[in-house]
Amino acid sequence: MILVTGATGFLGSHLVCQLLLQHKKVKALKRTGSAMAEFQFVSSLYFLTAEQLANLIWAEADLLNVGDLELAFTG
């Protein structure tokens, strides 16, 4: 599994989608309350159905919180 930080931003969204197209399992970090509009727009350019995002797991974590990161890095 590949962990991606910044997955809700422009570049991170494209990176996640490219990895999913390669059939990689992706865990994407997002902050609590992060706006998902950018990711939703970018992923709609790559994928037609929600099933195509099946290898994506979202994890809420703050990069400044070591406990959050330890949980996110699990797996």
Order of alpha helices (4+ residues) and beta strands (2+ residues): beta-alpha-beta-alpha-beta-alpha
